[in-house]
Amino acid sequence: MIKKSLSFLGAIILLVGCSSIKYQSDRSGFDELIGNINSSFDSPNFEHAHWGAFIKSLDTGEIWYRRNQNKMFMPASNQKIPTTAVALLTLGPDFNFTTDLYYTGEIVDSILIGDLVVIGDGDPTFYTRFFKDSKSIFNSWCDTLKSKGIKEIHGNIIGDDNKFDDQELGEGWSLDYLDDWYAAPIGPLQLNENYIDLKIIPSEVGEKANIKKVLSTEYVQINNELYTTDTGKTRYNFKRPYGTNEITIAGVIRRDSDTLSISPSIFNPTKYFTAVLKETIIENGIKVIGIYRDCDDIKDWNFDENNSVLLTSHKSPPLKDIIKVLLKKSQNLYAETMVRALGYTQKGEGSFKNGADVISDSLQFIGIPKNSYNYADGSGLTRYNFISPEELVKILEYMYRNKYKNIWLDALPIA
């Protein structure tokens, strides 16, 4: 964005040519800018590309540049603009996600004879972006257990994920990339952004490289087929067959290579959450006689709050801090979570459909008709999304004039 005394919205540029320019005689200095934009769009390098752009002055409402501004394009991560805008407008900047830890049964002679049940509504912040490590909240929960005198748990660690439906992936997401961090599955219980961070360190020539889990857990298994070499280039890949948590890393890494970082996604966020919670409880010296479970695997599961005891309730950082990560880091999981959170808070179930209905109602209020775009996921990962440059600018302009203007501007990425 070019900084001038006159505020304006940056161009929303997607991929489609033909242009018209509207300008006034006092726009000295912008003729060169417009010429440079046209020159770039009309370059022979892009003769098979399609461009869409729309630039509008926030001060005067004057349109400085437009090209295919009403055509629909696949927005990619620009999809996060309507998702985040509606989340902020609907939930408010101080909204907190809540994760509750209950126990069933009773405590007898320092033994909990019953289950621990954790219930979430989508908090995506159990990670080092917000805490010292991904298990910081788990460790504080262990302190709470100890304060109750609990030394043993004769029961299971159960994750209740019923505030969201069971659709963990976005519509049209490709099987080819589901094992990577940016396509991590969505759920109401989310740990480490639903992936596992791995550090790859070269060893001696001819030997397997060292692979370290940043979050230590047995929930994810590593098949190491990555060897150290002193010739050629570092080349490697990783695969996690869908429905498993077995990650194979294969290839070669040069002996003089720096440490590499990869972050494969995991399968079943609820079990990931409860597995690591159980491991953390044991690490804190509390014995667990039981297993970690997803409530979906328990026949006729129906949590009874009246026959349970609330141990502790964790509140996430406020939404205004969460959307900074969502937009500045283009974090897909956060965006998809927002859609489900809208569905849960406004319609009682955290489904994509419910959340998308809330978003379409809000966009219609802003002035964007429901039949003028296609909203297929919240993050932009699917290729089924379609929206026009002018509609995106309309959302940005609305947010600029809204009471949450400063929070919105603070969350936007800086080019």
C-alpha positions in Angstrom: 0.0 0.0 0.0 1.3 3.5 -0.9 1.1 5.8 2.1 -0.3 9.2 1.3 -2.1 11.8 3.4 -5.2 10.6 1.7 -6.3 7.2 3.2 -7.4 4.6 0.8 -8.1 0.9 0.6 -5.4 -1.2 -1.1 -6.4 -3.0 -4.3 -7.9 -6.4 -3.9 -6.1 -8.3 -6.6 -7.2 -11.8 -7.6 -6.5 -13.8 -10.7 -8.7 -12.4 -14.6 -8.3 -8.1 -18.5 -10.1 -4.9 -19.8 -9.9 -1.8 -17.6 -11.5 1.5 -17.1 -10.1 4.3 -15.0 -12.0 7.1 -13.3 -10.0 10.0 -12.1 -10.2 13.7 -11.5 -7.8 16.5 -12.6 -6.5 17.0 -9.0 -5.1 13.4 -8.8 -1.6 14.5 -9.8 1.0 11.8 -9.2 -1.4 8.9 -9.7 -1.2 8.8 -13.5 2.1 7.1 -13.1 0.8 4.7 -10.5 -2.2 3.7 -12.8 0.2 3.3 -15.7 2.4 1.0 -13.7 -0.5 -1.1 -12.6 -1.8 -1.5 -16.2 1.7 -2.2 -17.4 2.1 -5.0 -14.8 -1.4 -6.5 -15.6 -0.8 -6.3 -19.4 2.6 -7.8 -19.3 3.2 -10.6 -21.8 4.2 -12.8 -18.8 0.5 -12.8 -17.8 -1.1 -13.1 -21.2 -3.1 -16.2 -20.0 -3.9 -14.7 -16.6 -7.1 -13.0 -15.5 -6.9 -10.0 -13.2 -9.4 -8.3 -11.0 -8.7 -5.1 -9.0 -10.6 -2.3 -7.3 -9.0 0.7 -5.6 -11.3 3.2 -3.8 -10.6 6.4 -1.8 -11.9 6.1 1.8 -12.0 9.9 2.1 -13.9 10.8 -1.0 -15.5 7.5 -2.2 -13.8 8.1 -5.5 -12.9 5.0 -7.5 -9.2 5.2 -8.6 -8.9 2.0 -10.4 -11.1 -0.9 -11.5 -10.6 -4.0 -13.6 -13.1 -6.8 -13.7 -14.2 -5.6 -10.3 -17.6 -7.4 -10.4 -16.3 -10.7 -11.8 -16.0 -13.5 -9.3 -12.6 -15.0 -8.5 -11.3 -17.7 -6.2 -10.1 -15.5 -3.3 -7.6 -17.9 -1.7 -6.7 -16.4 1.7 -8.7 -13.2 1.0 -11.5 -15.5 2.1 -10.4 -14.7 5.6 -11.6 -11.1 5.2 -15.4 -11.9 5.3 -14.8 -14.7 7.9 -12.9 -12.5 10.3 -15.0 -9.4 9.8 -18.2 -11.2 10.7 -16.6 -13.0 13.6 -15.4 -9.6 15.0 -18.8 -7.9 14.4 -20.8 -10.8 15.8 -18.7 -12.1 18.7 -17.0 -8.8 19.7 -13.3 -8.1 20.4 -13.5 -9.3 24.0 -15.0 -12.7 23.2 -13.3 -15.7 24.9 -13.4 -19.3 24.0 -14.0 -21.5 27.1 -12.7 -24.9 27.9 -14.1 -26.6 31.0 -12.6 -29.5 33.0 -15.0 -31.6 35.0 -14.8 -34.8 37.0 -17.5 -37.5 37.5 -17.8 -39.8 40.5 -16.1 -38.9 43.8 -12.7 -38.3 45.4 -12.0 -41.0 48.1 -8.7 -41.0 50.0 -6.8 -39.0 47.3 -8.2 -41.2 44.5 -10.7 -39.9 42.0 -13.0 -42.7 41.3 -14.5 -41.4 38.1 -13.6 -39.7 34.8 -12.1 -36.4 33.9 -14.2 -34.8 31.1 -12.9 -31.8 29.1 -15.4 -29.8 27.1 -14.4 -27.2 24.5 -15.9 -24.7 22.1 -13.0 -24.4 19.7 -10.2 -22.5 21.5 -7.3 -22.6 19.0 -4.7 -20.9 21.4 -3.3 -24.0 23.2 0.0 -23.3 21.5 3.3 -21.4 21.9 1.9 -18.4 20.0 0.1 -17.6 23.3 1.8 -19.6 26.0 5.2 -20.8 27.1 4.5 -24.2 25.6 1.5 -26.1 24.3 0.9 -27.9 27.6 0.9 -24.8 29.8 -2.8 -24.9 30.5 -2.6 -28.7 31.1 0.1 -28.1 33.7 -2.1 -25.5 35.5 -4.9 -28.1 35.4 -2.6 -30.6 37.1 -2.0 -28.0 39.9 -5.8 -27.8 40.3 -6.0 -31.6 40.6 -3.3 -31.6 43.2 -5.0 -28.8 45.1 -8.0 -31.2 45.4 -5.7 -33.8 46.9 -6.0 -36.1 43.9 -3.0 -38.4 43.5 -4.7 -41.1 41.4 -7.4 -41.2 38.8 -9.3 -44.4 38.4 -11.1 -43.5 35.3 -10.7 -42.2 31.8 -9.7 -38.9 30.3 -12.7 -38.0 28.0 -12.9 -35.3 25.4 -16.5 -34.0 24.8 -16.5 -32.5 21.3 -20.2 -32.2 20.8 -20.4 -28.4 20.6 -19.2 -28.8 17.0 -20.4 -31.3 14.4 -18.1 -34.0 13.1 -17.1 -32.3 9.8 -13.4 -31.8 10.5 -12.4 -30.7 7.0 -13.5 -28.0 4.6 -15.5 -28.7 1.5 -13.3 -29.5 -1.5 -10.1 -29.8 0.5 -7.7 -32.1 -1.4 -6.4 -35.4 0.0 -3.0 -34.4 -1.4 -2.3 -31.9 1.4 -4.3 -33.1 4.3 -1.1 -34.2 6.1 0.3 -30.7 6.2 -0.2 -28.1 9.0 -2.2 -25.7 6.9 -5.0 -28.3 6.4 -5.2 -29.4 10.0 -8.6 -30.8 11.0 -11.0 -28.6 12.9 -12.6 -29.4 16.3 -13.8 -27.9 19.6 -10.8 -29.3 21.4 -7.6 -28.1 19.7 -4.0 -28.6 20.8 -0.8 -27.3 19.2 -3.0 -26.0 16.3 -3.8 -29.7 15.5 -0.3 -30.5 14.1 3.0 -31.8 15.5 6.1 -29.6 15.2 9.2 -31.6 14.3 12.9 -30.6 14.3 15.2 -32.5 11.9 18.8 -32.5 12.8 21.6 -34.1 10.6 23.7 -36.8 12.2 26.7 -38.7 11.0 27.0 -39.5 7.3 25.2 -42.6 6.4 23.1 -42.6 9.6 19.5 -41.6 10.0 18.9 -37.9 10.9 17.6 -37.1 14.4 14.0 -36.2 14.5 12.7 -34.4 17.6 9.0 -33.8 18.6 8.8 -30.3 20.0 5.6 -31.5 21.8 6.6 -34.8 23.3 3.8 -37.3 22.9 3.3 -41.0 22.0 0.1 -40.1 20.1 2.1 -39.5 17.0 4.5 -42.1 15.6 7.5 -41.3 13.4 8.9 -43.6 10.8 12.3 -42.2 10.1 13.7 -42.9 6.6 15.7 -39.7 6.4 19.5 -40.3 6.0 22.5 -37.9 6.4 24.7 -37.4 3.4 27.7 -35.2 2.6 26.9 -34.9 -1.2 24.1 -33.6 -3.3 21.2 -31.5 -2.0 18.9 -32.0 1.0 15.7 -33.6 -0.3 12.9 -35.0 1.8 9.2 -35.5 2.1 6.7 -36.6 4.7 3.5 -38.5 4.5 0.7 -39.2 7.0 -1.9 -41.6 5.5 -5.4 -40.2 6.2 -7.0 -41.7 9.3 -3.6 -42.5 11.0 -1.1 -40.7 13.1 1.9 -42.5 11.6 4.2 -40.0 9.9 6.9 -41.3 7.5 9.8 -38.9 6.7 12.0 -40.0 3.9 14.9 -38.6 1.9 18.4 -37.2 2.6 19.7 -34.2 4.5 23.2 -32.8 4.1 25.6 -33.1 7.1 26.2 -29.4 7.1 22.5 -28.5 6.9 20.8 -26.3 9.4 18.1 -27.8 11.6 14.9 -28.2 9.5 11.3 -27.7 10.8 8.2 -29.4 9.6 4.7 -29.6 11.0 2.5 -32.5 9.8 -1.2 -32.4 10.8 -2.7 -35.0 13.2 -5.8 -37.1 12.9 -8.6 -36.7 15.4 -8.0 -33.5 17.4 -10.1 -34.7 20.4 -8.0 -37.8 21.0 -4.8 -35.7 20.4 -6.0 -33.3 23.1 -7.0 -36.0 25.6 -3.9 -38.2 24.9 -1.5 -35.3 25.7 -3.6 -34.3 28.7 -3.3 -37.8 30.1 0.5 -37.8 29.5 0.8 -34.4 31.2 -1.1 -35.6 34.2 1.2 -38.6 34.6 4.3 -36.3 34.1 3.0 -34.3 37.0 3.1 -37.3 39.3 -0.6 -38.2 39.2 -1.3 -41.9 38.4 -4.0 -42.6 35.8 -5.8 -45.9 35.7 -7.7 -45.5 32.5 -7.4 -44.4 28.8 -7.9 -41.3 26.8 -11.2 -41.2 24.8 -13.2 -39.3 22.3 -16.8 -39.1 23.5 -17.9 -40.2 20.0 -16.5 -43.6 20.8 -18.7 -44.0 23.8 -22.1 -45.5 23.1 -25.0 -43.3 24.1 -22.7 -40.6 25.5 -24.6 -37.7 27.0 -22.7 -35.6 29.5 -24.7 -34.7 32.6 -23.4 -31.4 34.0 -25.6 -31.8 37.1 -23.9 -35.0 38.1 -20.4 -33.7 37.5 -18.1 -31.3 39.3 -16.5 -28.4 37.5 -12.8 -28.4 38.4 -11.7 -25.4 36.4 -12.7 -23.3 33.4 -10.1 -21.8 31.1 -10.7 -18.6 29.1 -8.8 -18.0 25.9 -7.1 -14.7 25.1 -9.6 -12.2 23.7 -10.8 -12.5 20.1 -9.0 -9.2 19.2 -5.6 -11.0 19.9 -6.7 -14.2 18.2 -7.6 -12.5 14.9 -4.2 -10.9 14.7 -2.7 -14.4 14.3 -5.5 -15.4 11.9 -4.9 -12.6 9.5 -1.2 -11.8 9.9 -0.2 -15.4 9.8 -3.0 -16.5 7.5 -3.8 -19.3 9.9 -6.4 -21.5 8.2 -7.4 -23.4 11.4 -8.3 -20.2 13.2 -10.5 -19.1 10.3 -12.3 -22.4 10.1 -12.8 -22.3 13.9 -14.4 -18.8 13.6 -17.1 -20.2 11.3 -17.9 -23.0 13.7 -17.8 -20.7 16.7 -20.4 -18.4 14.9 -22.6 -21.5 14.3 -22.3 -22.6 17.9 -22.8 -19.2 19.6 -25.6 -18.0 17.3 -27.4 -21.2 16.3 -26.5 -23.8 19.0 -24.3 -26.1 17.0 -20.8 -25.4 15.6 -21.3 -26.6 12.1 -20.0 -25.0 8.9 -23.5 -24.6 7.6 -24.7 -22.7 10.6 -21.7 -20.5 10.7 -21.9 -19.8 6.9 -25.6 -18.8 7.4 -24.5 -16.2 10.1 -21.8 -14.9 7.7 -24.2 -14.6 4.7 -26.8 -12.7 6.9 -24.1 -10.3 8.0 -22.7 -9.8 4.5 -26.2 -9.0 3.3 -26.5 -6.4 6.0 -23.3 -4.9 4.7 -24.8 -4.7 1.2 -23.5 -8.0 -0.4 -26.4 -10.1 -1.8 -26.4 -13.8 -0.9 -26.5 -15.0 -4.5 -23.5 -12.9 -5.6 -20.7 -15.0 -4.1 -20.0 -18.6 -3.0 -18.8 -19.2 0.5 -17.5 -22.8 0.7 -14.9 -22.6 3.6 -13.7 -20.0 6.0 -10.0 -19.9 5.2 -9.8 -19.9 1.4 -8.1 -23.4 1.1 -10.9 -24.8 -1.1 -11.2 -23.9 -4.8 -15.0 -23.6 -4.5 -15.0 -20.1 -3.0 -15.9 -17.2 -5.4 -16.2 -13.5 -4.6 -15.6 -10.2 -6.5 -12.9 -7.6 -5.8 -15.6 -4.9 -5.3 -17.3 -7.1 -2.7 -14.1 -7.5 -0.7 -13.5 -3.8 -0.8 -17.0 -3.2 0.4 -16.3 -5.4 3.5 -13.0 -3.6 4.1 -14.7 -0.2 3.8 -17.5 -1.2 6.2 -14.9 -2.4 8.8 -13.0 0.9 8.3 -16.1 2.9 9.3 -17.2 0.5 12.0 -16.6 1.1 15.8 -14.0 -1.7 15.7 -12.0 0.1 13.1 -8.7 0.3 15.1 -9.0 -3.4 16.2 -9.5 -4.4 12.6 -6.7 -2.3 11.2 -4.4 -3.7 13.9 -5.2 -7.2 12.9 -4.6 -6.8 9.2 -1.4 -8.1 7.6 1.3 -5.6 6.6 2.5 -6.0 3.0 
